[in-house]
Amino acid sequence: MTIPGAVTVRDLVELRHLQATLLAGAAGLDRPVSWAHVSDACDPWNWLDPGDLVLTCGYIVPEEPAAQVRFVEKMAAAGLSGIVIGEDERRPHLSDELFAAADRSGFPVIDGAHAVGFTQYVRFVAAANARGEDQSFIQIARVHGEVMASLREKLAGTEFVDRLSRVVRCTLHVVDPQVWEPLIRGGSTPGHAWKDAYDEEVRRSSGRAPFVMNLTVDDRTALTMPIPSERAACLIAFPDSDVEPRLAVLQQIAAACALEIGRVDAEVERARRSGAGLLNDALNGRLEPAVLTALFHEHRLRGDLRVLAIDDRPTAVDRLARRWLLGDIPFLVGEIGQIAITVFRADDLPQGYLEERTRLEHWRAGLSDPFAGAGNLGDAVRQARWALETVSPGSSALASYGDGSPPFLPRTLAESELTAEHVLGALLKYDHEQGTELVKTLRVYLECDRSPSRAGELLFIHTQTVAYRIARIQELTGRSMRSTGDVCELWFALRALALSQTTQ
């Protein structure tokens, strides 16, 4: 017997909050349930109608296996939809013969959880069937059940989304539409042709994604819907059949996915705080070498490591940390002023990958040489920052200290200090003894392309004072501002001084 739009036994079994477990009769899961009755009659087939679900604590089930077989066969023949047997001391042992009879007749036998009252079955069946052919209520209830199960079982992101996919019979993706990357652990993204289709639809909508969009690529269709989140996020649904999912259900799934994204956000934030604290302590010498090494090992940072310095791109750094977390790649992320500092294992992230990310994110970044041992972190950070300084402001590029930097650049703290002392030693000594700011004046003057008026504005001094100081600088250093070579030497010495003095 088929009842259009009725809730089925399968719907009840798949509702997480009912905690119903199918024991036998899987072939009858699609039997419609017209009503759910708590029965104390040992012959429910004489009192109930076809499509009714029997709810019992179990004492109406016969003791003997042969009688249990007849019990099941008569209910199946009467067209009852199934039986839910609660966990009760009065329930007899359910024999293998009973299960075999249920399987033969396609009559579902369900184990009901002790903590779930039968009234919950009755209420759900009544509410679902009151909506007729609209299956949205059933699916939304299942979505809510999957959310609760996810919180209880701490499911991985992919497993959670897979369960939601089964609810609406769609393949679901949770994607950052800006960079076309998954936002959940273990997730995947459709091919790049779908991003092109997505971007085109957004352009047609005046640059903002509408509530729902229909995408088509090579005769295949998909629905997209924004996910309510602090970051750019969208849900992409590929129907497994010609029947499209209800928008109300997709909206509930999008809200559920927002919770999963928030959980990943919290993981990323914890990882970033932990990494920032460790980097700060390491660069300021607060940790003994053995302790620092042990902490690096706790973060799975062993073998050859590298440092990446990224100039003031918090959103890009956040995406990077998220991608590494979801990819189970060990990392540390901290900040030195406006520069983001990341530490990772060299083998995990080849330089080609970092160059690709640079093009995608429009980074201005510097990469250190590989180094072994947490004790060499300080020098690696300076290498990465030095490489970053070789990238012109406003441009987008990744500079590698080992591959792309000129050979005369200092490679370690000791070399930086030596370079600064060799060129600027006289200025440093003069400033220290006289309380002047010749080094600062030189830096500002060169940053202003040797314009005395612009330097004076930034230093809040008269142009003639700037000229006097520059003359004094040339005298003390023995270098001329008219010589390109001398100016280059002074500039790189200033950068070496900055790297040698600043660790945070």
C-alpha positions as CSV (number, residue, x, y, z in Angstrom):
1,M,0.0,0.0,0.0
2,T,1.4,3.4,-0.9
3,I,0.4,6.6,0.8
4,P,1.7,9.7,-1.2
5,G,3.8,12.0,0.9
6,A,3.5,9.9,4.1
7,V,6.5,9.5,6.5
8,T,8.2,6.2,6.0
9,V,9.9,3.8,8.4
10,R,13.2,4.9,6.9
11,D,12.5,8.5,7.9
12,L,12.0,7.4,11.5
13,V,15.2,5.3,11.6
14,E,17.2,8.1,10.1
15,L,16.0,10.7,12.7
16,R,18.9,11.0,15.1
17,H,16.9,12.2,18.1
18,L,14.7,9.0,18.0
19,Q,17.8,6.8,18.4
20,A,15.9,4.0,16.6
21,T,18.0,1.0,15.5
22,L,16.8,-1.3,12.8
23,L,17.2,-5.0,13.9
24,A,15.7,-6.7,10.8
25,G,13.4,-6.2,7.8
26,A,15.4,-3.7,5.9
27,A,13.5,-4.4,2.7
28,G,10.5,-2.7,4.3
29,L,12.1,0.6,5.3
30,D,10.1,2.4,2.6
31,R,6.8,1.3,4.1
32,P,4.6,4.4,4.7
33,V,3.6,5.1,8.3
34,S,0.1,6.5,8.5
35,W,0.0,6.6,12.3
36,A,1.9,5.3,15.3
37,H,0.1,3.4,18.0
38,V,1.2,2.3,21.5
39,S,-0.4,-1.2,21.7
40,D,-0.9,-3.6,24.6
41,A,-2.8,-6.1,22.5
42,C,-1.0,-9.4,21.7
43,D,-2.8,-9.4,18.3
44,P,-2.3,-5.8,17.0
45,W,-3.2,-6.9,13.4
46,N,-6.8,-7.3,14.6
47,W,-7.0,-3.7,15.9
48,L,-4.8,-1.5,13.8
49,D,-5.1,-0.4,10.2
50,P,-2.6,-1.0,7.3
51,G,0.2,1.5,7.5
52,D,0.1,1.8,11.3
53,L,3.3,1.5,13.3
54,V,3.2,-0.6,16.4
55,L,4.9,0.8,19.5
56,T,5.4,-1.6,22.4
57,C,7.6,-2.2,25.4
58,G,7.8,-5.8,24.3
59,Y,5.6,-7.9,26.5
60,I,3.2,-8.5,23.6
61,V,5.9,-10.4,21.7
62,P,5.6,-14.1,22.3
63,E,8.4,-16.0,24.1
64,E,8.8,-19.0,21.8
65,P,10.8,-18.5,18.5
66,A,8.1,-20.3,16.5
67,A,5.4,-18.0,18.0
68,Q,7.6,-15.0,17.3
69,V,7.7,-16.0,13.6
70,R,3.9,-16.2,13.4
71,F,3.6,-12.9,15.2
72,V,5.8,-11.1,12.6
73,E,4.2,-12.8,9.6
74,K,0.6,-11.8,10.7
75,M,1.6,-8.2,11.2
76,A,3.3,-8.1,7.8
77,A,0.2,-9.7,6.2
78,A,-2.1,-7.1,7.8
79,G,-0.1,-4.3,6.1
80,L,1.3,-2.8,9.3
81,S,4.3,-0.7,8.7
82,G,6.6,-2.1,11.4
83,I,7.1,-2.5,15.1
84,V,9.2,-0.5,17.6
85,I,10.2,-2.6,20.6
86,G,11.4,-0.6,23.6
87,E,14.3,-1.5,25.9
88,D,12.3,-3.0,28.7
89,E,12.8,-5.8,31.2
90,R,9.5,-7.3,30.1
91,R,10.7,-7.7,26.5
92,P,11.5,-11.3,25.7
93,H,14.6,-12.5,23.9
94,L,14.2,-11.7,20.2
95,S,15.2,-14.8,18.4
96,D,17.1,-15.3,15.2
97,E,14.0,-16.9,13.8
98,L,12.1,-13.7,14.4
99,F,14.8,-11.6,12.6
100,A,14.8,-14.1,9.7
101,A,11.0,-13.9,9.3
102,A,11.2,-10.1,9.4
103,D,13.8,-10.1,6.7
104,R,11.8,-12.6,4.5
105,S,8.6,-10.5,4.8
106,G,10.3,-7.1,4.6
107,F,8.7,-6.1,8.0
108,P,10.9,-3.7,9.9
109,V,11.7,-4.6,13.5
110,I,13.2,-1.7,15.4
111,D,14.9,-1.4,18.7
112,G,13.6,1.7,20.6
113,A,15.9,3.6,22.9
114,H,14.9,3.5,26.6
115,A,15.5,7.3,26.8
116,V,13.1,8.1,24.0
117,G,9.4,8.0,24.8
118,F,6.9,6.6,22.3
119,T,5.1,10.0,22.3
120,Q,7.9,11.4,20.2
121,Y,7.2,8.9,17.5
122,V,3.5,9.7,17.6
123,R,4.1,13.5,17.5
124,F,6.5,13.3,14.6
125,V,4.3,11.0,12.5
126,A,1.3,13.3,13.1
127,A,3.2,16.5,12.3
128,A,4.9,15.0,9.2
129,N,1.7,13.6,7.7
130,A,-0.2,16.7,8.4
131,R,2.0,18.4,5.8
132,G,0.9,15.9,3.1
133,E,3.3,15.6,0.2
134,D,5.7,18.3,1.5
135,Q,8.7,16.3,2.8
136,S,10.5,19.5,4.0
137,F,9.4,18.9,7.6
138,I,10.9,15.4,7.7
139,Q,14.2,16.5,6.1
140,I,14.5,19.6,8.3
141,A,14.0,17.4,11.4
142,R,16.7,15.1,10.1
143,V,19.1,18.1,9.6
144,H,18.5,19.1,13.2
145,G,19.2,15.5,14.3
146,E,22.5,15.4,12.3
147,V,23.6,18.7,13.9
148,M,23.0,17.3,17.4
149,A,24.7,14.0,16.5
150,S,27.7,16.0,15.2
151,L,28.0,17.9,18.4
152,R,27.7,14.8,20.5
153,E,30.0,12.6,18.4
154,K,32.5,15.3,17.3
155,L,32.3,14.2,13.7
156,A,34.9,15.2,11.1
157,G,33.6,17.9,8.8
158,T,33.4,15.5,5.8
159,E,31.4,12.9,7.6
160,F,28.9,15.6,8.8
161,V,28.4,17.0,5.3
162,D,28.1,13.5,3.9
163,R,25.2,12.8,6.3
164,L,23.5,16.0,5.3
165,S,24.0,15.0,1.7
166,R,22.0,11.8,2.3
167,V,19.2,13.8,3.9
168,V,18.5,15.8,0.6
169,R,19.9,13.2,-1.8
170,C,22.5,15.7,-3.1
171,T,26.3,15.9,-3.2
172,L,27.1,18.9,-1.1
173,H,30.2,21.1,-1.0
174,V,31.1,23.9,1.5
175,V,33.3,26.3,-0.4
176,D,35.0,29.7,-0.1
177,P,33.8,31.2,-3.4
178,Q,36.6,33.8,-3.5
179,V,39.5,31.3,-3.6
180,W,37.4,28.2,-4.4
181,E,38.7,26.1,-1.5
182,P,36.9,23.8,0.9
183,L,36.0,25.3,4.3
184,I,35.6,22.0,6.2
185,R,38.1,19.3,7.2
186,G,38.5,16.8,4.4
187,G,36.2,18.7,2.0
188,S,36.5,19.1,-1.7
189,T,35.5,21.6,-4.4
190,P,33.9,21.2,-7.8
191,G,36.1,21.8,-10.8
192,H,37.1,25.3,-11.7
193,A,34.5,25.5,-14.5
194,W,32.0,25.8,-11.7
195,K,33.8,28.7,-10.2
196,D,33.7,30.4,-13.6
197,A,29.9,29.7,-13.7
198,Y,29.5,31.0,-10.1
199,D,31.4,34.2,-10.8
200,E,29.4,34.8,-14.0
201,E,26.1,34.5,-12.1
202,V,27.4,36.9,-9.4
203,R,28.4,39.5,-12.1
204,R,24.9,39.2,-13.5
205,S,23.5,40.0,-10.0
206,S,25.4,43.3,-9.8
207,G,28.4,41.7,-7.9
208,R,26.4,40.2,-5.0
209,A,25.5,36.5,-4.7
210,P,21.7,36.2,-4.5
211,F,19.9,33.8,-2.0
212,V,20.0,31.0,-4.5
213,M,21.6,30.5,-7.9
214,N,21.2,27.8,-10.5
215,L,24.5,26.9,-12.2
216,T,24.9,24.8,-15.4
217,V,28.2,23.3,-16.7
218,D,28.1,20.8,-19.6
219,D,24.4,19.9,-19.1
220,R,24.9,19.3,-15.3
221,T,23.1,21.6,-12.9
222,A,23.8,22.7,-9.3
223,L,22.2,25.0,-6.7
224,T,24.3,27.4,-4.7
225,M,23.2,29.3,-1.5
226,P,25.2,31.6,0.7
227,I,26.1,30.2,4.1
228,P,25.6,32.7,7.0
229,S,29.2,33.1,8.2
230,E,31.7,35.9,9.0
231,R,33.7,34.7,6.0
232,A,32.8,34.3,2.4
233,A,31.1,30.9,2.2
234,C,28.6,29.1,0.0
235,L,26.8,25.8,-0.2
236,I,26.8,24.0,-3.5
237,A,24.3,21.2,-4.0
238,F,24.4,18.7,-6.9
239,P,21.1,16.7,-7.0
240,D,21.5,12.9,-7.3
241,S,18.3,12.8,-9.3
242,D,16.1,15.0,-11.4
243,V,14.3,16.2,-8.2
244,E,15.8,19.4,-6.8
245,P,16.0,19.8,-3.0
246,R,13.6,22.1,-1.3
247,L,15.1,25.5,-0.7
248,A,13.8,25.6,2.9
249,V,15.8,22.4,3.6
250,L,18.9,23.7,1.9
251,Q,18.6,26.9,4.0
252,Q,18.6,24.7,7.1
253,I,21.6,22.8,5.8
254,A,23.4,26.1,5.1
255,A,22.8,27.2,8.7
256,A,24.1,23.8,9.9
257,C,27.2,24.2,7.8
258,A,27.8,27.6,9.4
259,L,28.1,25.9,12.7
260,E,30.7,23.6,11.3
261,I,32.6,26.5,9.8
262,G,32.5,28.2,13.1
263,R,34.0,25.1,14.7
264,V,36.9,25.2,12.3
265,D,37.3,28.9,12.9
266,A,37.7,28.2,16.6
267,E,40.4,25.5,15.8
268,V,42.3,28.0,13.6
269,E,42.1,30.7,16.3
270,R,43.5,28.3,19.0
271,A,46.3,27.2,16.6
272,R,47.2,30.8,15.8
273,R,47.2,31.9,19.5
274,S,49.3,28.9,20.5
275,G,51.8,29.5,17.6
276,A,52.0,33.3,18.2
277,G,52.8,32.7,21.9
278,L,55.5,30.2,21.1
279,L,57.0,32.4,18.4
280,N,57.0,35.4,20.6
281,D,58.7,33.6,23.4
282,A,61.3,32.0,21.1
283,L,62.2,35.3,19.3
284,N,62.6,37.1,22.6
285,G,64.8,34.4,24.2
286,R,62.4,33.4,26.9
287,L,62.8,29.7,26.4
288,E,65.8,27.4,26.9
289,P,67.0,25.7,23.8
290,A,65.9,22.2,25.0
291,V,62.5,23.5,26.0
292,L,62.1,25.3,22.7
293,T,63.0,22.2,20.7
294,A,60.6,20.1,22.8
295,L,57.8,22.6,22.1
296,F,58.5,22.6,18.4
297,H,58.3,18.8,18.4
298,E,54.9,19.0,20.2
299,H,53.8,21.1,17.3
300,R,55.2,18.3,15.0
301,L,57.8,20.7,13.6
302,R,60.8,18.5,13.0
303,G,63.5,18.2,10.4
304,D,64.1,21.0,7.9
305,L,61.9,24.0,8.5
306,R,61.3,27.3,6.7
307,V,59.9,30.7,7.6
308,L,57.5,32.7,5.4
309,A,57.0,36.5,6.0
310,I,53.9,38.1,4.6
311,D,53.3,41.8,4.5
312,D,50.1,43.0,6.2
313,R,47.5,40.6,4.7
314,P,45.4,39.4,7.6
315,T,42.7,37.9,5.5
316,A,45.1,36.0,3.3
317,V,47.0,34.7,6.4
318,D,43.8,33.6,8.0
319,R,42.9,31.6,4.8
320,L,46.4,30.1,4.8
321,A,46.2,29.0,8.4
322,R,42.8,27.5,7.8
323,R,44.0,25.6,4.7
324,W,47.0,24.2,6.6
325,L,44.8,23.2,9.5
326,L,42.3,21.4,7.3
327,G,45.3,19.8,5.4
328,D,46.8,18.6,8.7
329,I,50.0,20.6,8.0
330,P,51.9,21.6,11.2
331,F,52.6,25.3,11.4
332,L,53.1,28.3,13.6
333,V,51.7,31.8,12.8
334,G,52.7,35.0,14.6
335,E,53.3,38.7,13.9
336,I,56.2,41.1,14.0
337,G,54.7,44.5,13.7
338,Q,52.7,44.4,10.5
339,I,54.5,41.3,9.2
340,A,52.9,37.9,9.6
341,I,55.5,35.2,10.3
342,T,54.8,31.5,9.6
343,V,56.9,28.5,10.3
344,F,56.3,25.1,8.6
345,R,58.1,22.0,7.5
346,A,60.0,22.5,4.3
347,D,58.8,19.2,2.8
348,D,55.1,19.9,3.4
349,L,55.0,23.1,1.3
350,P,57.2,23.2,-1.8
351,Q,58.3,26.6,-3.1
352,G,56.1,26.0,-6.2
353,Y,53.0,25.8,-4.0
354,L,54.0,29.0,-2.2
355,E,54.5,30.8,-5.5
356,E,51.0,29.6,-6.6
357,R,49.5,30.9,-3.4
358,T,51.3,34.2,-4.0
359,R,49.6,34.6,-7.3
360,L,46.3,33.7,-5.9
361,E,46.4,35.8,-2.8
362,H,48.5,38.7,-4.3
363,W,51.1,38.4,-1.5
364,R,54.2,40.4,-0.9
365,A,56.2,37.8,0.9
366,G,59.7,36.6,1.7
367,L,60.9,33.0,2.2
368,S,63.9,31.9,4.3
369,D,66.4,29.2,3.5
370,P,65.6,25.8,5.1
371,F,66.9,25.4,8.6
372,A,67.2,22.7,11.1
373,G,66.7,23.2,14.8
374,A,64.5,25.6,16.7
375,G,67.6,27.5,17.8
376,N,68.1,28.8,14.3
377,L,64.6,30.3,14.2
378,G,65.8,33.9,14.8
379,D,68.1,33.9,11.8
380,A,65.5,32.3,9.6
381,V,63.0,35.0,10.5
382,R,65.5,37.7,9.6
383,Q,66.2,35.9,6.3
384,A,62.5,35.8,5.4
385,R,62.0,39.5,6.4
386,W,65.1,40.5,4.4
387,A,63.7,38.6,1.3
388,L,60.4,40.4,1.9
389,E,62.2,43.8,1.8
390,T,63.5,43.0,-1.7
391,V,59.9,42.9,-3.0
392,S,58.8,46.4,-4.1
393,P,55.9,47.8,-2.1
394,G,52.6,47.6,-4.0
395,S,53.7,44.6,-6.0
396,S,52.9,40.9,-5.6
397,A,55.7,38.4,-5.5
398,L,57.4,35.8,-3.4
399,A,61.2,36.4,-2.9
400,S,63.2,33.5,-1.7
401,Y,66.3,34.4,0.4
402,G,68.2,31.3,-0.8
403,D,67.4,31.5,-4.5
404,G,66.6,35.1,-5.5
405,S,68.4,37.4,-3.1
406,P,71.7,39.0,-4.0
407,P,74.7,37.2,-2.5
408,F,75.9,40.2,-0.5
409,L,72.8,40.3,1.7
410,P,73.5,39.2,5.3
411,R,72.3,35.7,6.1
412,T,72.4,35.6,9.9
413,L,72.1,37.9,12.9
414,A,75.8,38.1,13.2
415,E,76.2,39.1,9.6
416,S,73.5,41.7,9.9
417,E,75.2,43.3,12.9
418,L,78.6,43.2,11.1
419,T,77.1,44.9,8.0
420,A,75.4,47.6,10.1
421,E,78.5,48.2,12.2
422,H,80.8,48.4,9.2
423,V,78.8,51.1,7.3
424,L,76.9,52.9,10.1
425,G,79.2,52.4,13.1
426,A,80.3,56.0,13.2
427,L,76.7,57.2,13.1
428,L,75.5,54.8,15.8
429,K,78.3,55.9,18.0
430,Y,77.7,59.6,17.4
431,D,73.9,59.2,18.1
432,H,74.7,57.4,21.3
433,E,77.2,59.9,22.6
434,Q,75.4,63.1,21.4
435,G,71.8,62.1,21.7
436,T,71.1,62.9,18.1
437,E,69.0,61.1,15.5
438,L,71.3,60.9,12.4
439,V,70.4,57.2,11.7
440,K,66.7,58.0,11.8
441,T,67.2,61.0,9.6
442,L,69.2,59.0,7.1
443,R,66.5,56.3,6.9
444,V,63.6,58.9,6.4
445,Y,65.7,60.8,3.9
446,L,66.3,57.7,1.8
447,E,62.7,56.6,2.1
448,C,61.7,60.0,0.7
449,D,63.9,59.5,-2.3
450,R,66.4,62.0,-0.9
451,S,63.9,64.8,-0.8
452,P,64.9,67.2,2.0
453,S,61.5,68.9,2.1
454,R,59.5,65.6,2.4
455,A,62.0,64.3,5.0
456,G,61.6,67.5,6.9
457,E,57.9,67.2,7.0
458,L,58.0,63.7,8.3
459,L,60.7,64.5,10.9
460,F,59.1,67.8,11.9
461,I,62.3,69.8,11.3
462,H,63.3,72.5,8.9
463,T,64.7,71.6,5.4
464,Q,67.9,73.3,6.3
465,T,68.2,71.1,9.4
466,V,67.8,68.1,7.1
467,A,70.5,69.3,4.8
468,Y,72.9,70.0,7.8
469,R,72.3,66.5,9.2
470,I,72.8,64.8,5.8
471,A,76.1,66.7,5.4
472,R,77.2,65.4,8.9
473,I,76.1,61.9,7.9
474,Q,78.3,62.0,4.7
475,E,81.2,63.3,6.8
476,L,80.9,60.5,9.5
477,T,80.3,57.6,7.1
478,G,82.7,58.8,4.3
479,R,79.9,58.2,1.7
480,S,78.3,60.6,-0.7
481,M,74.6,61.0,-1.5
482,R,75.7,61.7,-5.1
483,S,77.1,58.2,-5.5
484,T,74.6,55.5,-6.4
485,G,76.9,52.9,-5.0
486,D,77.3,54.7,-1.7
487,V,73.5,55.3,-1.4
488,C,72.9,51.6,-2.0
489,E,75.4,50.7,0.7
490,L,73.8,53.0,3.2
491,W,70.3,51.7,2.4
492,F,71.2,48.0,2.8
493,A,73.1,48.8,5.9
494,L,70.0,50.4,7.3
495,R,67.9,47.3,6.5
496,A,70.6,45.1,8.1
497,L,70.4,47.3,11.2
498,A,66.7,47.0,11.4
499,L,66.8,43.2,11.1
500,S,69.5,42.9,13.7
501,Q,67.7,45.1,16.2
502,T,64.1,44.0,15.8
503,T,62.9,40.5,16.8
504,Q,59.2,41.2,17.4
